[in-house]
Amino acid sequence: MLPLLDLDPAVNPAELARVLWQHRIGHRIIEHEGRRVLMVGKQEEAVRAHELYLRLQLGESIPPPPRQAGLLEALLPGAGVGAALLRVLHSSPLTLLLVLACILLYLLAPLDRVDSIAWSLLYPDFAGGTRVIDLARVWERFTVEQFLRMISPILLHGGVLHLVFNMLWLWELGKRIEFRQGTLAFALVVLLLALLSNTAQYLYGGGNRFGGMSGVVYGLFAYVWMWQLIQPVARLGLPRALVVFALLSLVAMTALQLEMIANEAHLGGFGAGLLLGLVSAGASRLMGVRT
């Protein structure tokens, strides 16, 4: 625990504790030599805790933060589903749209039995069935459709486990980024990660019959991780257990080298996410920007 400040006698410690817990800030209020000292659990939480304390000191009434709906709550029928969907549409519309698009395409065009819909969404075969790509010829004939097909494989999935794993991670990571940094910034990150991870898989994975959100998911994880390390006040942090799990799963899948796992997309997306996160979080810190 890190000492943050001495409490003003006018501030009700019980009210302060309630507000801090509602905002998920770990803390303790201790008595020390006749003073009440506020201590926080993490350095990156100190700025937010101090801000809330100042607002209470000014007599402001602080409502609890809006609760973000879980994926199952947002998508499955039940009590409050309408309100949950409205909250999600307000805070993370693109994340929800991507999840719904992946589920719909899995039902209409699963990757494990490629039909006409899935074929139209596969990465364009610039090599024409060979291992040689004529860049001048590709550029001369490059179309908007080909550009969109360089992105669209992220929407295809080949099995229920593949889909569920990716959607849970997309929901967890996507809503954090979109809620804190905005839909436009999130869309740009997803677009770049999709292009780079899909291209890495096409160039080094052998063929264009692949799909899945995994490359983007590992890229989003790396992006959030870099923000957590470089610009923690942006509050994009992940629990340490999730960081360890994501890293171990990436290492394990790479080591297994199974044919059905798009390792090149995973590694390409992860590397791209590290770079995007490093550059954007570094720039934010240099400019003193708080998300």
N, C-alpha and C positions, 0 to 999 in steps of 0.2 A: 504494500500500500504506500502511496505517495502523498505526503501532506500538501494540501492545495491552498487553504486559507483559513483564517479565524472567522468564525461566524459572528455576524452582527447580532447583538441581543434582541433586536427587533424582528429577526427572522425566526420563524417557528421551525425548529429542527425536524419535527415530525412531518410538517408540510414539505420541507426541502427533501427529506428522504423519500416521501411518496412520489414527488415529481421526478427525482433522479431514477428511481426504480421503474417508473412508467416509461422513461426514455432509455431504459436498459443500460444504465451507467452504474457499474459496480462501485460501491463506496462504503465508508464507515464514518460516523461522527463520534469522536472520542473527547473525553474530558482530560485536559492536561494543564496542570498548574492554574486552575481556575478559568481556563479558556476552553471553548468548544472548537475543535479543529476538524475541518472536513478533509477526509482522505479519499483518494480515488485509486481504483485498481490498476489503471493503465494510463500511461502518459498521453496517448492519443485521445483519451476521454476528458482530459483536464480542461481543454478549451470549451467544450460543450457544457461541462458541469459548471464552469465559471459563468458562462453566459446565462444559464438557467438560474443560478444563484442571484446574479445581478437583477434579473427580471423580478424575482420574488422580493428582493430588497426594495425595489421600486413599487411594490404593492400590486404587481400585475398578477392576474389570475391565469394560470398556465393549464390549458386543457391537455389531456393525453394525446400523444401522436396518433394519427390515423392508422388503424390496423390494416396491414396488407394481407389480403386473403391468400390462403394456401391454394395450391393447384387443384386438389380434389374439391375443395370448397367452391372454387370458381367454376369448375366444369361439370360437376355432378349435380343432379336435381336434389333439392332438399330445402329446408328452412333457410331463408335469408339468401338464397342463391342470386336473386335479382340484385340485391344491395351489394353482394360480393362482386358480381360482374361489373356493376357500375364503378366500384372502387378501383377494380383492376383496369377498366377502360380509361379511367381518369389518370391513373399513375403509371401504368405499364401497357399501353395499347399494342405496341409492336411485339412485345414479348408474348402477349396473349394471342395475337394474330399468327405468329410463327408456330406456336404450339398447336393451334387449331388447324393450320394448313398442313402440318406434318401428320396429324392424326387423320385428317380427311384423305390425304394422298396415300397413307398406309392402307386405308380401307379401299380406295379406288385403284391404286397402282402399286402394290407391294413390290419391293426390289427383288425379292427372291423368285418372282415369276414375271419377268420383264414383259410388259405389254406395250401397246402403242403409246399410252400416256407416259409410262415410265421412260420409253425410248426417247420421247421428245424432250425429256428433262435431263437426260444424261449429258455429261461433259462432252463437248464437241471433239470429234476425233481428228485433230489437226494433222496427224501423221497419216491418215487414210489407211489404217491397218498395217502400216510399216513402223519402223523405229526411227524414222528420219522426218523431221519437221522443217519444211522450207518456210522460214519466217517471212521472207519477202512475199511469197505467194499467199501465205496466211493473211498478212496485213492488207494485201491488195484486195482480197475477197472477204475481209472481216465484216460481219454484220451485227446489228443490234441483237438479233436472235442468238447468235453465237455467244455474245457477251452475257446475255441472260442465262444461257445454258452453262456458262462457266460458274454460275452461282447456284442454279436450281438443284444440283445433286444433294444439297444439304436438306432438302425437303423429303427425300426418299429414304425409306427404312425397310429392312428386310425381315424383321421379326418383332414380336411383342416386346421381348427383353431389350432389344436394341432401341426400340421406340421409347419405352418407359424410362430407361436409363438416361437417354439423351434429353427427354422432355423434363424430367425432374431437375437435372442440372441446368438446363436452359432457363427454367422457371426461377431457380434459386439465384443464378448469376445475372440473368437478363433483367429481372425486376430491380435488382440492386443498382445496376448501371443506369437503366432508363429512368428510375425514380429520382436518382441523385443528379444525373448529368443531362437528362432530357432525351426525348425520342430521336431527335435528329442525330445527336452524337452517338447514340446506341446503334442507329441504323448504319451510320458510317463505319463503326467498328465491326459490325456483323458483315457488312459488304466486303470490307478489306480482308477479314479473316476467311470468309467463304472463298474469295478469289484465290488467296494464297494457299490455303489448305487443299482446296480442290486441285489446283494446278500442281502442287507438290505430289499429290496422289496420282494424277495422270502421268506426270513425267517420270516418276520413279516407282510407281506401283504396278505398272504393266496393264494397259488397257483403260477403257473408260467406263466399265461396268462397275460402278461403285456409287455409294451414296451414304447419307447420314449426317447428322448434326454434330458428330463427335469432334471433328476438327475445329469447328467454331466453338464448341463447348470448352475444349482444352485451351483455345485461344482466349476466351472470356475469363477462364480461371486465371491464366497467366496475367492478363490485363488487370484484373482486380487485385491480384497478389502484388503486382508492382505498385499499384496505387496505395495498397495497404502499407508497403514498406517505405515508399518515398513521400507520400502525402496523406498521412493517416487522418488529418482533420477532415478529409473529404468523406469519411465514414463509409467507405466501400469495403471495409474489412470483412474477412471470413473467419469463422472459428478455426482455431489451430487444428482441430481434429479433421476438418474438411480439407485443409491445405495438405496435411499429411496423407489423407486418403487419396486425394487427387494425384499427388506426386507418385505414390506407390502404385496406383492403378496404371498410370502412364508407363512407369518402368516395367511393371509386370507384363502388360500387353505388348510392349516393344520387345521384351525378352522372349515371349512365347512365339512370336513370328507366325501366328496362325493366318492361314490364307484368307479367312473371312473378316479379319481385322484390318482396317485401313490405317496401318501404322504411319505411313508417310503423311497422311492427312492429319493424324494426331500430332506428329512431331512438327509438321509445317505450321499448323494452327497454333501450337504451343509457342514455337519460336516467334511467330508473327505477333502473338499476344504479348509476349515479353517485350518486344521492340515497341509496339504501340503504347503499352503501359508505361514503359521507361520514358519515352519521349513526351507523352501527354502529361504524366504526373510530374516529370521533371520540369516541364514548361510551366505547369500550374504552380509548383513550389517557387520557382524563380520569380514569377510575376506576383506571388503573394495572393493567388486566387483561392477562395474557399468555396467548395461545392455545397 
